[in-house]
Amino acid sequence: MSSEILAPMPGTIWKVHVKEGDDVIEGQELLILEAMKMENPIITTTAGKVQQVAVAVEDKVATKQLLLVIE
């Protein structure tokens, strides 16, 4: 079962901590989304393997835009 990680708000990708193929654990920080001059950590609510990283550093994202897919 895949789990899509979506942007909770519009902003800019400041840092990406994982790459495709990485194993992640529940609660792990995946990336940092900068919005309104604040750094917002995006964490996973499930363990698994990163199947897709759909964003890169400095990308502008919209609310509910796909960031990562974890399987």
All heavy atoms as a GROMACS GRO file, in nm:
protein
  539
    1MET      N    1   0.084  -0.119   0.000
    1MET     CA    2   0.000   0.000   0.000
    1MET      C    3   0.088   0.125   0.000
    1MET      O    4   0.178   0.139   0.080
    1MET     CB    5  -0.090  -0.002   0.124
    1MET     CG    6  -0.187   0.112   0.126
    1MET     SD    7  -0.301   0.098   0.265
    1MET     CE    8  -0.234   0.224   0.370
    2SER      N    9   0.062   0.216  -0.091
    2SER     CA   10   0.140   0.339  -0.101
    2SER      C   11   0.078   0.448  -0.015
    2SER      O   12  -0.043   0.453   0.004
    2SER     CB   13   0.145   0.388  -0.246
    2SER     OG   14   0.221   0.302  -0.324
    3SER      N   15   0.164   0.536   0.034
    3SER     CA   16   0.121   0.650   0.112
    3SER      C   17   0.177   0.775   0.046
    3SER      O   18   0.298   0.788   0.031
    3SER     CB   19   0.172   0.636   0.255
    3SER     OG   20   0.139   0.749   0.331
    4GLU      N   21   0.088   0.864   0.005
    4GLU     CA   22   0.132   0.989  -0.057
    4GLU      C   23   0.148   1.095   0.051
    4GLU      O   24   0.060   1.112   0.135
    4GLU     CB   25   0.032   1.036  -0.162
    4GLU     CG   26   0.023   0.946  -0.282
    4GLU     CD   27  -0.072   0.997  -0.388
    4GLU    OE1   28  -0.157   1.084  -0.358
    4GLU    OE2   29  -0.060   0.952  -0.503
    5ILE      N   30   0.260   1.166   0.047
    5ILE     CA   31   0.283   1.278   0.138
    5ILE      C   32   0.256   1.405   0.058
    5ILE      O   33   0.322   1.430  -0.044
    5ILE     CB   34   0.429   1.278   0.191
    5ILE    CG1   35   0.468   1.142   0.249
    5ILE    CG2   36   0.448   1.392   0.291
    5ILE    CD1   37   0.390   1.098   0.370
    6LEU      N   38   0.158   1.484   0.103
    6LEU     CA   39   0.116   1.605   0.032
    6LEU      C   40   0.156   1.729   0.111
    6LEU      O   41   0.166   1.725   0.234
    6LEU     CB   42  -0.035   1.604   0.012
    6LEU     CG   43  -0.094   1.480  -0.056
    6LEU    CD1   44  -0.246   1.492  -0.064
    6LEU    CD2   45  -0.035   1.459  -0.194
    7ALA      N   46   0.176   1.839   0.040
    7ALA     CA   47   0.210   1.966   0.105
    7ALA      C   48   0.090   2.016   0.186
    7ALA      O   49  -0.020   2.026   0.132
    7ALA     CB   50   0.250   2.069   0.001
    8PRO      N   51   0.110   2.048   0.314
    8PRO     CA   52  -0.001   2.096   0.396
    8PRO      C   53  -0.034   2.244   0.370
    8PRO      O   54  -0.140   2.292   0.410
    8PRO     CB   55   0.050   2.078   0.539
    8PRO     CG   56   0.200   2.090   0.525
    8PRO     CD   57   0.233   2.030   0.391
    9MET      N   58   0.056   2.314   0.303
    9MET     CA   59   0.039   2.457   0.275
    9MET      C   60   0.131   2.496   0.160
    9MET      O   61   0.225   2.422   0.129
    9MET     CB   62   0.074   2.540   0.400
    9MET     CG   63   0.220   2.530   0.439
    9MET     SD   64   0.258   2.601   0.600
    9MET     CE   65   0.212   2.464   0.706
   10PRO      N   66   0.109   2.610   0.096
   10PRO     CA   67   0.201   2.653  -0.008
   10PRO      C   68   0.333   2.699   0.053
   10PRO      O   69   0.336   2.747   0.167
   10PRO     CB   70   0.127   2.770  -0.076
   10PRO     CG   71   0.028   2.817   0.025
   10PRO     CD   72  -0.004   2.701   0.114
   11GLY      N   73   0.441   2.681  -0.021
   11GLY     CA   74   0.571   2.723   0.029
   11GLY      C   75   0.683   2.682  -0.066
   11GLY      O   76   0.659   2.649  -0.182
   12THR      N   77   0.805   2.682  -0.012
   12THR     CA   78   0.925   2.648  -0.088
   12THR      C   79   0.996   2.533  -0.018
   12THR      O   80   1.011   2.535   0.104
   12THR     CB   81   1.019   2.770  -0.096
   12THR    OG1   82   0.948   2.880  -0.153
   12THR    CG2   83   1.141   2.740  -0.182
   13ILE      N   84   1.041   2.435  -0.095
   13ILE     CA   85   1.117   2.324  -0.038
   13ILE      C   86   1.254   2.377   0.002
   13ILE      O   87   1.328   2.430  -0.082
   13ILE     CB   88   1.130   2.208  -0.138
   13ILE    CG1   89   0.992   2.160  -0.182
   13ILE    CG2   90   1.214   2.096  -0.077
   13ILE    CD1   91   0.903   2.111  -0.071
   14TRP      N   92   1.286   2.365   0.130
   14TRP     CA   93   1.412   2.419   0.182
   14TRP      C   94   1.519   2.311   0.191
   14TRP      O   95   1.636   2.334   0.163
   14TRP     CB   96   1.388   2.483   0.318
   14TRP     CG   97   1.504   2.558   0.370
   14TRP    CD1   98   1.554   2.676   0.321
   14TRP    CD2   99   1.586   2.523   0.480
   14TRP    NE1  100   1.662   2.715   0.395
   14TRP    CE2  101   1.685   2.622   0.494
   14TRP    CE3  102   1.586   2.417   0.569
   14TRP    CZ2  103   1.781   2.617   0.592
   14TRP    CZ3  104   1.683   2.413   0.666
   14TRP    CH2  105   1.779   2.512   0.677
   15LYS      N  106   1.479   2.190   0.229
   15LYS     CA  107   1.574   2.080   0.243
   15LYS      C  108   1.501   1.948   0.224
   15LYS      O  109   1.388   1.933   0.267
   15LYS     CB  110   1.637   2.085   0.382
   15LYS     CG  111   1.758   1.996   0.400
   15LYS     CD  112   1.821   2.018   0.537
   15LYS     CE  113   1.914   2.137   0.530
   15LYS     NZ  114   1.995   2.152   0.651
   16VAL      N  115   1.567   1.852   0.156
   16VAL     CA  116   1.512   1.718   0.138
   16VAL      C  117   1.609   1.621   0.206
   16VAL      O  118   1.727   1.618   0.173
   16VAL     CB  119   1.495   1.682  -0.012
   16VAL    CG1  120   1.440   1.542  -0.027
   16VAL    CG2  121   1.404   1.784  -0.081
   17HIS      N  122   1.558   1.543   0.301
   17HIS     CA  123   1.644   1.453   0.380
   17HIS      C  124   1.651   1.311   0.326
   17HIS      O  125   1.732   1.232   0.374
   17HIS     CB  126   1.595   1.446   0.525
   17HIS     CG  127   1.598   1.577   0.597
   17HIS    ND1  128   1.714   1.647   0.622
   17HIS    CD2  129   1.498   1.651   0.651
   17HIS    CE1  130   1.686   1.757   0.689
   17HIS    NE2  131   1.556   1.763   0.707
   18VAL      N  132   1.564   1.275   0.232
   18VAL     CA  133   1.559   1.138   0.182
   18VAL      C  134   1.570   1.136   0.030
   18VAL      O  135   1.551   1.238  -0.036
   18VAL     CB  136   1.428   1.067   0.225
   18VAL    CG1  137   1.422   1.052   0.376
   18VAL    CG2  138   1.305   1.140   0.173
   19LYS      N  139   1.602   1.017  -0.022
   19LYS     CA  140   1.604   0.998  -0.168
   19LYS      C  141   1.529   0.870  -0.200
   19LYS      O  142   1.500   0.790  -0.110
   19LYS     CB  143   1.747   0.994  -0.220
   19LYS     CG  144   1.832   0.883  -0.165
   19LYS     CD  145   1.975   0.896  -0.213
   19LYS     CE  146   2.065   0.785  -0.166
   19LYS     NZ  147   2.066   0.757  -0.024
   20GLU      N  148   1.498   0.850  -0.326
   20GLU     CA  149   1.426   0.730  -0.367
   20GLU      C  150   1.505   0.606  -0.327
   20GLU      O  151   1.626   0.601  -0.343
   20GLU     CB  152   1.399   0.733  -0.517
   20GLU     CG  153   1.298   0.840  -0.554
   20GLU     CD  154   1.273   0.853  -0.703
   20GLU    OE1  155   1.318   0.768  -0.780
   20GLU    OE2  156   1.208   0.952  -0.741
   21GLY      N  157   1.434   0.509  -0.271
   21GLY     CA  158   1.498   0.384  -0.227
   21GLY      C  159   1.532   0.382  -0.079
   21GLY      O  160   1.561   0.276  -0.024
   22ASP      N  161   1.530   0.497  -0.012
   22ASP     CA  162   1.560   0.503   0.131
   22ASP      C  163   1.448   0.438   0.212
   22ASP      O  164   1.330   0.453   0.181
   22ASP     CB  165   1.575   0.648   0.179
   22ASP     CG  166   1.707   0.712   0.140
   22ASP    OD1  167   1.792   0.645   0.080
   22ASP    OD2  168   1.724   0.832   0.169
   23ASP      N  169   1.488   0.367   0.318
   23ASP     CA  170   1.391   0.315   0.414
   23ASP      C  171   1.365   0.425   0.517
   23ASP      O  172   1.459   0.494   0.559
   23ASP     CB  173   1.446   0.191   0.485
   23ASP     CG  174   1.453   0.071   0.392
   23ASP    OD1  175   1.356   0.048   0.318
   23ASP    OD2  176   1.555   0.001   0.392
   24VAL      N  177   1.239   0.441   0.556
   24VAL     CA  178   1.203   0.542   0.656
   24VAL      C  179   1.121   0.477   0.767
   24VAL      O  180   1.058   0.373   0.746
   24VAL     CB  181   1.124   0.661   0.594
   24VAL    CG1  182   1.210   0.738   0.497
   24VAL    CG2  183   0.997   0.614   0.526
   25ILE      N  184   1.125   0.538   0.884
   25ILE     CA  185   1.047   0.489   0.998
   25ILE      C  186   0.939   0.591   1.032
   25ILE      O  187   0.951   0.709   0.998
   25ILE     CB  188   1.137   0.462   1.120
   25ILE    CG1  189   1.210   0.589   1.164
   25ILE    CG2  190   1.235   0.349   1.092
   25ILE    CD1  191   1.285   0.576   1.296
   26GLU      N  192   0.837   0.546   1.100
   26GLU     CA  193   0.728   0.635   1.140
   26GLU      C  194   0.783   0.750   1.224
   26GLU      O  195   0.864   0.729   1.314
   26GLU     CB  196   0.625   0.557   1.221
   26GLU     CG  197   0.503   0.638   1.256
   26GLU     CD  198   0.398   0.556   1.329
   26GLU    OE1  199   0.403   0.432   1.323
   26GLU    OE2  200   0.312   0.618   1.393
   27GLY      N  201   0.743   0.872   1.192
   27GLY     CA  202   0.788   0.990   1.265
   27GLY      C  203   0.916   1.052   1.212
   27GLY      O  204   0.961   1.155   1.262
   28GLN      N  205   0.974   0.993   1.108
   28GLN     CA  206   1.100   1.047   1.053
   28GLN      C  207   1.074   1.173   0.971
   28GLN      O  208   0.976   1.182   0.898
   28GLN     CB  209   1.165   0.941   0.962
   28GLN     CG  210   1.297   0.983   0.904
   28GLN     CD  211   1.366   0.870   0.829
   28GLN    OE1  212   1.340   0.754   0.853
   28GLN    NE2  213   1.456   0.907   0.739
   29GLU      N  214   1.164   1.271   0.985
   29GLU     CA  215   1.154   1.394   0.908
   29GLU      C  216   1.200   1.366   0.765
   29GLU      O  217   1.309   1.315   0.742
   29GLU     CB  218   1.241   1.503   0.971
   29GLU     CG  219   1.224   1.638   0.907
   29GLU     CD  220   1.298   1.747   0.984
   29GLU    OE1  221   1.254   1.784   1.094
   29GLU    OE2  222   1.402   1.792   0.932
   30LEU      N  223   1.115   1.401   0.668
   30LEU     CA  224   1.144   1.374   0.527
   30LEU      C  225   1.201   1.494   0.456
   30LEU      O  226   1.292   1.482   0.375
   30LEU     CB  227   1.016   1.328   0.456
   30LEU     CG  228   0.946   1.206   0.517
   30LEU    CD1  229   0.810   1.187   0.452
   30LEU    CD2  230   1.033   1.084   0.502
   31LEU      N  231   1.144   1.610   0.485
   31LEU     CA  232   1.189   1.734   0.421
   31LEU      C  233   1.144   1.852   0.504
   31LEU      O  234   1.068   1.837   0.599
   31LEU     CB  235   1.140   1.743   0.276
   31LEU     CG  236   0.990   1.734   0.247
   31LEU    CD1  237   0.922   1.869   0.262
   31LEU    CD2  238   0.968   1.682   0.107
   32ILE      N  239   1.192   1.969   0.465
   32ILE     CA  240   1.152   2.092   0.533
   32ILE      C  241   1.089   2.184   0.430
   32ILE      O  242   1.148   2.212   0.324
   32ILE     CB  243   1.270   2.161   0.602
   32ILE    CG1  244   1.326   2.070   0.712
   32ILE    CG2  245   1.228   2.296   0.661
   32ILE    CD1  246   1.449   2.122   0.782
   33LEU      N  247   0.967   2.229   0.460
   33LEU     CA  248   0.892   2.321   0.376
   33LEU      C  249   0.896   2.458   0.442
   33LEU      O  250   0.854   2.472   0.558
   33LEU     CB  251   0.748   2.272   0.362
   33LEU     CG  252   0.650   2.361   0.289
   33LEU    CD1  253   0.688   2.373   0.141
   33LEU    CD2  254   0.509   2.308   0.302
   34GLU      N  255   0.948   2.555   0.372
   34GLU     CA  256   0.952   2.692   0.426
   34GLU      C  257   0.826   2.765   0.380
   34GLU      O  258   0.797   2.771   0.260
   34GLU     CB  259   1.077   2.764   0.376
   34GLU     CG  260   1.093   2.902   0.439
   34GLU     CD  261   1.218   2.971   0.390
   34GLU    OE1  262   1.231   2.993   0.268
   34GLU    OE2  263   1.302   3.004   0.475
   35ALA      N  264   0.751   2.817   0.476
   35ALA     CA  265   0.629   2.891   0.447
   35ALA      C  266   0.616   3.004   0.548
   35ALA      O  267   0.636   2.983   0.667
   35ALA     CB  268   0.508   2.799   0.455
   36MET      N  269   0.587   3.121   0.500
   36MET     CA  270   0.571   3.239   0.586
   36MET      C  271   0.694   3.260   0.676
   36MET      O  272   0.681   3.286   0.794
   36MET     CB  273   0.442   3.228   0.667
   36MET     CG  274   0.318   3.222   0.581
   36MET     SD  275   0.165   3.202   0.673
   36MET     CE  276   0.176   3.032   0.722
   37LYS      N  277   0.811   3.239   0.619
   37LYS     CA  278   0.940   3.257   0.687
   37LYS      C  279   0.960   3.161   0.804
   37LYS      O  280   1.039   3.186   0.893
   37LYS     CB  281   0.960   3.402   0.730
   37LYS     CG  282   0.954   3.498   0.614
   37LYS     CD  283   1.019   3.628   0.647
   37LYS     CE  284   0.997   3.726   0.535
   37LYS     NZ  285   1.102   3.741   0.445
   38MET      N  286   0.884   3.050   0.804
   38MET     CA  287   0.899   2.948   0.908
   38MET      C  288   0.936   2.816   0.842
   38MET      O  289   0.888   2.786   0.733
   38MET     CB  290   0.769   2.930   0.986
   38MET     CG  291   0.732   3.050   1.071
   38MET     SD  292   0.578   3.024   1.162
   38MET     CE  293   0.618   2.884   1.260
   39GLU      N  294   1.021   2.739   0.909
   39GLU     CA  295   1.059   2.607   0.860
   39GLU      C  296   0.961   2.506   0.918
   39GLU      O  297   0.948   2.494   1.039
   39GLU     CB  298   1.201   2.574   0.902
   39GLU     CG  299   1.305   2.664   0.839
   39GLU     CD  300   1.445   2.638   0.893
   39GLU    OE1  301   1.467   2.538   0.962
   39GLU    OE2  302   1.531   2.721   0.865
   40ASN      N  303   0.893   2.434   0.830
   40ASN     CA  304   0.792   2.335   0.872
   40ASN      C  305   0.841   2.195   0.835
   40ASN      O  306   0.848   2.161   0.717
   40ASN     CB  307   0.660   2.364   0.801
   40ASN     CG  308   0.608   2.502   0.833
   40ASN    OD1  309   0.555   2.525   0.939
   40ASN    ND2  310   0.625   2.596   0.740
   41PRO      N  311   0.877   2.114   0.934
   41PRO     CA  312   0.921   1.977   0.903
   41PRO      C  313   0.803   1.893   0.855
   41PRO      O  314   0.694   1.901   0.911
   41PRO     CB  315   0.976   1.926   1.036
   41PRO     CG  316   0.909   2.009   1.140
   41PRO     CD  317   0.880   2.143   1.077
   42ILE      N  318   0.827   1.816   0.751
   42ILE     CA  319   0.727   1.723   0.700
   42ILE      C  320   0.774   1.584   0.741
   42ILE      O  321   0.884   1.542   0.704
   42ILE     CB  322   0.714   1.732   0.546
   42ILE    CG1  323   0.684   1.876   0.501
   42ILE    CG2  324   0.607   1.634   0.497
   42ILE    CD1  325   0.556   1.936   0.556
   43ILE      N  326   0.691   1.517   0.822
   43ILE     CA  327   0.729   1.385   0.874
   43ILE      C  328   0.636   1.278   0.818
   43ILE      O  329   0.526   1.309   0.772
   43ILE     CB  330   0.729   1.382   1.029
   43ILE    CG1  331   0.588   1.412   1.082
   43ILE    CG2  332   0.828   1.479   1.086
   43ILE    CD1  333   0.572   1.387   1.228
   44THR      N  334   0.681   1.154   0.824
   44THR     CA  335   0.598   1.043   0.777
   44THR      C  336   0.521   0.983   0.893
   44THR      O  337   0.569   0.977   1.005
   44THR     CB  338   0.683   0.936   0.707
   44THR    OG1  339   0.597   0.833   0.661
   44THR    CG2  340   0.789   0.877   0.796
   45THR      N  341   0.400   0.940   0.863
   45THR     CA  342   0.317   0.874   0.964
   45THR      C  343   0.320   0.723   0.947
   45THR      O  344   0.249   0.652   1.016
   45THR     CB  345   0.171   0.924   0.954
   45THR    OG1  346   0.124   0.898   0.821
   45THR    CG2  347   0.162   1.072   0.984
   46THR      N  348   0.404   0.676   0.855
   46THR     CA  349   0.413   0.533   0.829
   46THR      C  350   0.557   0.494   0.798
   46THR      O  351   0.634   0.577   0.750
   46THR     CB  352   0.320   0.494   0.712
   46THR    OG1  353   0.324   0.354   0.693
   46THR    CG2  354   0.360   0.560   0.583
   47ALA      N  355   0.592   0.372   0.824
   47ALA     CA  356   0.725   0.321   0.788
   47ALA      C  357   0.717   0.262   0.647
   47ALA      O  358   0.611   0.220   0.602
   47ALA     CB  359   0.769   0.214   0.887
   48GLY      N  360   0.831   0.259   0.579
   48GLY     CA  361   0.832   0.200   0.445
   48GLY      C  362   0.955   0.242   0.368
   48GLY      O  363   1.057   0.283   0.425
   49LYS      N  364   0.944   0.235   0.236
   49LYS     CA  365   1.053   0.270   0.146
   49LYS      C  366   1.007   0.385   0.058
   49LYS      O  367   0.896   0.384   0.006
   49LYS     CB  368   1.092   0.150   0.060
   49LYS     CG  369   1.216   0.174  -0.028
   49LYS     CD  370   1.253   0.051  -0.107
   49LYS     CE  371   1.306  -0.059  -0.021
   49LYS     NZ  372   1.449  -0.058   0.003
   50VAL      N  373   1.093   0.486   0.040
   50VAL     CA  374   1.061   0.600  -0.046
   50VAL      C  375   1.059   0.552  -0.191
   50VAL      O  376   1.159   0.504  -0.243
   50VAL     CB  377   1.163   0.715  -0.028
   50VAL    CG1  378   1.130   0.830  -0.122
   50VAL    CG2  379   1.166   0.762   0.117
   51GLN      N  380   0.943   0.561  -0.255
   51GLN     CA  381   0.927   0.519  -0.394
   51GLN      C  382   0.949   0.634  -0.491
   51GLN      O  383   0.999   0.614  -0.601
   51GLN     CB  384   0.788   0.461  -0.417
   51GLN     CG  385   0.763   0.334  -0.340
   51GLN     CD  386   0.856   0.222  -0.383
   51GLN    OE1  387   0.874   0.195  -0.501
   51GLN    NE2  388   0.919   0.157  -0.286
   52GLN      N  389   0.909   0.755  -0.449
   52GLN     CA  390   0.920   0.871  -0.538
   52GLN      C  391   0.943   0.996  -0.455
   52GLN      O  392   0.878   1.016  -0.354
   52GLN     CB  393   0.792   0.886  -0.621
   52GLN     CG  394   0.793   1.007  -0.712
   52GLN     CD  395   0.660   1.027  -0.783
   52GLN    OE1  396   0.564   0.956  -0.759
   52GLN    NE2  397   0.655   1.123  -0.872
   53VAL      N  398   1.036   1.078  -0.500
   53VAL     CA  399   1.055   1.213  -0.446
   53VAL      C  400   1.014   1.307  -0.559
   53VAL      O  401   1.080   1.314  -0.661
   53VAL     CB  402   1.201   1.239  -0.402
   53VAL    CG1  403   1.215   1.381  -0.351
   53VAL    CG2  404   1.244   1.138  -0.295
   54ALA      N  405   0.902   1.375  -0.542
   54ALA     CA  406   0.843   1.455  -0.649
   54ALA      C  407   0.886   1.601  -0.647
   54ALA      O  408   0.841   1.679  -0.731
   54ALA     CB  409   0.691   1.446  -0.643
   55VAL      N  410   0.972   1.639  -0.551
   55VAL     CA  411   1.016   1.778  -0.539
   55VAL      C  412   1.167   1.785  -0.518
   55VAL      O  413   1.230   1.685  -0.485
   55VAL     CB  414   0.946   1.851  -0.421
   55VAL    CG1  415   0.797   1.865  -0.447
   55VAL    CG2  416   0.972   1.779  -0.290
   56ALA      N  417   1.221   1.904  -0.538
   56ALA     CA  418   1.363   1.929  -0.516
   56ALA      C  419   1.378   2.059  -0.438
   56ALA      O  420   1.284   2.139  -0.430
   56ALA     CB  421   1.437   1.938  -0.649
   57VAL      N  422   1.496   2.080  -0.383
   57VAL     CA  423   1.524   2.203  -0.309
   57VAL      C  424   1.496   2.324  -0.397
   57VAL      O  425   1.528   2.324  -0.516
   57VAL     CB  426   1.671   2.203  -0.260
   57VAL    CG1  427   1.708   2.337  -0.198
   57VAL    CG2  428   1.694   2.090  -0.160
   58GLU      N  429   1.430   2.423  -0.339
   58GLU     CA  430   1.391   2.550  -0.401
   58GLU      C  431   1.266   2.541  -0.487
   58GLU      O  432   1.224   2.641  -0.543
   58GLU     CB  433   1.506   2.616  -0.477
   58GLU     CG  434   1.622   2.655  -0.386
   58GLU     CD  435   1.728   2.738  -0.455
   58GLU    OE1  436   1.710   2.779  -0.571
   58GLU    OE2  437   1.831   2.762  -0.391
   59ASP      N  438   1.204   2.422  -0.498
   59ASP     CA  439   1.077   2.411  -0.570
   59ASP      C  440   0.969   2.485  -0.492
   59ASP      O  441   0.963   2.479  -0.370
   59ASP     CB  442   1.033   2.265  -0.584
   59ASP     CG  443   1.105   2.191  -0.693
   59ASP    OD1  444   1.190   2.251  -0.763
   59ASP    OD2  445   1.078   2.070  -0.709
   60LYS      N  446   0.882   2.554  -0.564
   60LYS     CA  447   0.764   2.616  -0.505
   60LYS      C  448   0.652   2.513  -0.513
   60LYS      O  449   0.632   2.451  -0.618
   60LYS     CB  450   0.723   2.741  -0.583
   60LYS     CG  451   0.834   2.845  -0.597
   60LYS     CD  452   0.839   2.934  -0.477
   60LYS     CE  453   0.931   3.054  -0.504
   60LYS     NZ  454   1.038   3.064  -0.409
   61VAL      N  455   0.580   2.494  -0.404
   61VAL     CA  456   0.472   2.396  -0.402
   61VAL      C  457   0.341   2.461  -0.358
   61VAL      O  458   0.340   2.561  -0.287
   61VAL     CB  459   0.505   2.276  -0.310
   61VAL    CG1  460   0.626   2.200  -0.362
   61VAL    CG2  461   0.526   2.318  -0.166
   62ALA      N  462   0.233   2.400  -0.403
   62ALA     CA  463   0.098   2.445  -0.367
   62ALA      C  464   0.041   2.352  -0.260
   62ALA      O  465   0.090   2.240  -0.241
   62ALA     CB  466   0.009   2.444  -0.491
   63THR      N  467  -0.063   2.397  -0.193
   63THR     CA  468  -0.132   2.313  -0.096
   63THR      C  469  -0.179   2.184  -0.163
   63THR      O  470  -0.232   2.188  -0.274
   63THR     CB  471  -0.252   2.388  -0.036
   63THR    OG1  472  -0.205   2.509   0.022
   63THR    CG2  473  -0.324   2.305   0.069
   64LYS      N  474  -0.156   2.071  -0.098
   64LYS     CA  475  -0.196   1.937  -0.143
   64LYS      C  476  -0.117   1.888  -0.265
   64LYS      O  477  -0.155   1.789  -0.327
   64LYS     CB  478  -0.346   1.929  -0.168
   64LYS     CG  479  -0.426   1.948  -0.040
   64LYS     CD  480  -0.572   1.919  -0.060
   64LYS     CE  481  -0.644   1.938   0.072
   64LYS     NZ  482  -0.786   1.920   0.062
   65GLN      N  483  -0.007   1.955  -0.298
   65GLN     CA  484   0.079   1.905  -0.406
   65GLN      C  485   0.157   1.784  -0.356
   65GLN      O  486   0.200   1.780  -0.241
   65GLN     CB  487   0.177   2.015  -0.451
   65GLN     CG  488   0.267   1.971  -0.564
   65GLN     CD  489   0.353   2.085  -0.617
   65GLN    OE1  490   0.313   2.202  -0.612
   65GLN    NE2  491   0.470   2.053  -0.668
   66LEU      N  492   0.176   1.686  -0.442
   66LEU     CA  493   0.249   1.564  -0.408
   66LEU      C  494   0.396   1.596  -0.380
   66LEU      O  495   0.462   1.661  -0.462
   66LEU     CB  496   0.239   1.462  -0.521
   66LEU     CG  497   0.316   1.330  -0.500
   66LEU    CD1  498   0.256   1.251  -0.385
   66LEU    CD2  499   0.318   1.250  -0.629
   67LEU      N  500   0.446   1.552  -0.263
   67LEU     CA  501   0.586   1.571  -0.227
   67LEU      C  502   0.663   1.441  -0.241
   67LEU      O  503   0.768   1.436  -0.303
   67LEU     CB  504   0.597   1.623  -0.083
   67LEU     CG  505   0.525   1.754  -0.051
   67LEU    CD1  506   0.536   1.785   0.098
   67LEU    CD2  507   0.580   1.868  -0.134
   68LEU      N  508   0.612   1.334  -0.178
   68LEU     CA  509   0.677   1.204  -0.180
   68LEU      C  510   0.574   1.092  -0.181
   68LEU      O  511   0.460   1.113  -0.139
   68LEU     CB  512   0.761   1.186  -0.052
   68LEU     CG  513   0.876   1.280  -0.029
   68LEU    CD1  514   0.853   1.359   0.096
   68LEU    CD2  515   1.004   1.202  -0.016
   69VAL      N  516   0.620   0.975  -0.224
   69VAL     CA  517   0.539   0.854  -0.215
   69VAL      C  518   0.621   0.751  -0.138
   69VAL      O  519   0.737   0.726  -0.169
   69VAL     CB  520   0.501   0.798  -0.354
   69VAL    CG1  521   0.424   0.667  -0.339
   69VAL    CG2  522   0.421   0.899  -0.434
   70ILE      N  523   0.559   0.693  -0.034
   70ILE     CA  524   0.624   0.591   0.048
   70ILE      C  525   0.542   0.463   0.036
   70ILE      O  526   0.418   0.466   0.043
   70ILE     CB  527   0.632   0.635   0.195
   70ILE    CG1  528   0.720   0.758   0.205
   70ILE    CG2  529   0.684   0.522   0.283
   70ILE    CD1  530   0.726   0.820   0.341
   71GLU      N  531   0.610   0.352   0.014
   71GLU     CA  532   0.541   0.223   0.002
   71GLU      C  533   0.586   0.130   0.112
   71GLU      O  534   0.701   0.125   0.148
   71GLU     CB  535   0.569   0.162  -0.134
   71GLU     CG  536   0.483   0.042  -0.164
   71GLU     CD  537   0.496   0.002  -0.310
   71GLU    OE1  538   0.420   0.059  -0.392
   71GLU    OE2  539   0.581  -0.082  -0.340
   0.00000   0.00000   0.00000
